[in-house]
Amino acid sequence: MGRAFEFRKARKMKRWSAMAKTFTRIGKDIVMAVKEGGPNPETNSRLRAVIQNAKAANMPKDNVERAIKKATDKDTANYKEVLFEGYAPHGIAILLETATDNNNRTVANVRAAFNKCDGNLGTSGSVVFMFDHTCNFTLKKEDITIDMEELELELIDFEVEEVFDDEEGVIIYAPFEQFGALQSYFEDNNIEILSSGFERIPTTTTKVSAEQQADVEKLLEKLEEDDDVQNVYHSMENS
């Protein structure tokens, strides 16, 4: 298996521990999608993808509908997607995806977390090049009538990087830019998308000792606790 498979396996072990955090994160995604393309999922592919993810996370339908309705209110604050880059102790690269309605607050909180845990908040472009920006899809197995190798060949024009079978479904990884084209392909071919999203996979990883890993984990946990933080990525090798 390739990098995406190993990355996903490690991420599954570190999923959002609190359901409330997951719902808050999806709620922000809904607001950003509606503000960008409107409240109709039929004409808004980004919103359609977020609703699929909400369903996969067992977010109640009422919560989703309420979030969409709230997002259409002109008084509802919009969230801006902001990347933060830096280093944890022991030279581990950190890349944060945030969704914020108050950038000054988010900057202050992120900087405080880095400082408290002996890390360093970097400048824009300092570590982002160390991560591949990818999109991924989880597809309903029953809708796939060919084996994984054949499917990978079928999707070669979309620059698909990895295809593998998982207990959740058939997983597809491709470059970030191919998201829209792949989404359309699966929908046009009646292949149900169970969930989809974007991830940043480190191009290289750094091995650390158990003590050093504990230092890095302290910072990762601090960052993940922040309500403005959507995703935390790092270059530490999985133990």
SULMORA-V635704 format. One record per backbone hydrogen bond with DSSP energy under -1.0 kcal/mol. NH is the residue of the N-H (numbers start at 1). CO is the residue of the C=O. If there is no record, write none. Layout:
[[NH & CO] [NH & CO]]
This chain:
[[6 & 2] [7 & 3] [8 & 4] [9 & 5] [10 & 6] [11 & 7] [12 & 8] [14 & 11] [22 & 18] [23 & 19] [24 & 20] [25 & 21] [26 & 22] [27 & 23] [28 & 24] [29 & 25] [30 & 26] [31 & 27] [32 & 28] [33 & 29] [34 & 30] [35 & 31] [36 & 32] [37 & 33] [38 & 34] [43 & 40] [48 & 44] [49 & 45] [50 & 46] [51 & 47] [52 & 48] [53 & 49] [54 & 50] [55 & 51] [56 & 52] [57 & 53] [58 & 55] [59 & 54] [64 & 60] [65 & 61] [66 & 62] [67 & 63] [68 & 64] [69 & 65] [70 & 66] [71 & 67] [72 & 68] [73 & 70] [76 & 73] [80 & 100] [82 & 98] [84 & 96] [86 & 94] [87 & 120] [88 & 92] [94 & 86] [95 & 233] [96 & 84] [97 & 231] [98 & 82] [99 & 228] [100 & 80] [106 & 102] [107 & 103] [108 & 104] [109 & 105] [110 & 106] [111 & 107] [112 & 108] [113 & 109] [114 & 110] [115 & 111] [116 & 112] [117 & 113] [118 & 115] [119 & 114] [120 & 87] [122 & 85] [126 & 123] [130 & 127] [131 & 128] [132 & 201] [134 & 199] [135 & 174] [136 & 197] [137 & 172] [138 & 195] [139 & 170] [140 & 192] [143 & 140] [144 & 141] [151 & 147] [152 & 148] [153 & 149] [154 & 150] [155 & 151] [156 & 153] [158 & 155] [159 & 156] [160 & 155] [161 & 173] [162 & 173] [164 & 171] [166 & 169] [170 & 139] [171 & 164] [172 & 137] [173 & 162] [174 & 135] [176 & 133] [178 & 175] [179 & 176] [182 & 178] [183 & 179] [184 & 180] [185 & 181] [186 & 182] [187 & 183] [188 & 184] [189 & 185] [190 & 187] [191 & 186] [194 & 138] [195 & 138] [197 & 136] [199 & 134] [201 & 132] [203 & 130] [206 & 235] [213 & 209] [214 & 210] [215 & 211] [216 & 212] [217 & 213] [218 & 214] [219 & 215] [220 & 216] [221 & 217] [222 & 218] [223 & 219] [224 & 220] [225 & 221] [226 & 223] [229 & 226] [230 & 97] [231 & 97] [233 & 95] [235 & 93] [237 & 206]]
